[in-house]
């Protein structure tokens, strides 16, 4: 089985030698990868997250990420770095030194840019020997191969949970440390992962809604939200209870049903008023009301709110957009509660009920 490990500057040539298969072939000098035999290639081990390094100075620089000594902040984003060289390397993204002419994406280096360009050219030179799936980089192939082997070489030293990537382990450790280095510049909310911060900004502080419902035209910020909404029109109930065969439209409905009807799962209790909840999101929202923390601020007026949904509802005050419509008289409303209240006393409803039945 070929492992596609890459070695640089071997006898002055860019070659890679597969230690597992004993064969040699031409390598892409713009690619980089991990190798399963990390113990020998990377003898220096981080005792916190178990990430390995080839050189001791790299381990020392990495160790600062756990001690909080990332003293070099990026002036363009929320990231901090333990060395000036790391900051300079990162700044290439903001300066656009290595920018893709096809899509405008900025990369750290010319090596990363060359690998990125493969996505536009459709080049996938690395093939899985098990399922024949092809990949742009050898690292992607290595990560994919762990699906077949089940290998998860990175273990959390706190809860012993294992991961196939060191980066996933590094993110996981923040669950135990409580570290949230990514701070929202609009509402001061902090996140443990940069992707969560970007998602928060898009869903809470952005009004861009590129996904529209083909049935009613309602707009959504994400495709997953649209997909869930469409169930209302199609009547699809994909979530099945294995105890009584009852079906549900939403996953949370199934979880709540399992708790109430079959006592499967764990109730979450508020430690201040002993109120019980079926999911952690509801409990967190409830606790915010006890602490009176209002992290969500309106970008039009000074009002603040405990939850994103409350902020979203309030922002309609500043907008002319009316997404709810009465099915009888076609009158439009900003809020769902308004159309429900209107529907009870809609003039067309009374006219419809008083008219004689058709033959």
Secondary structure by P-SEA (a helix, b strand, c coil): cccccccccccccccccccccccccccccccccccccccccccccccccccccccaaaaaaaaaaaaccccccccccccccccaaaaaaaaccccccccccccccccccaaaaaaaaccccccccccccccccccccaaaaaaaaaaaaccccccccccccccccaaaaaaaaaaaaccccccccccccccccaaaaaaaaaacccccccccccccccccccaaaaaaaaccccccccccccccccccccaaaaaaaaaaccccbbbbbccccccccccaaaaaaaaaaaaccccccccccccccccaaaaaaaaccccccccccccccccccccaaaaaaaaaccaaaaaaaaccccc
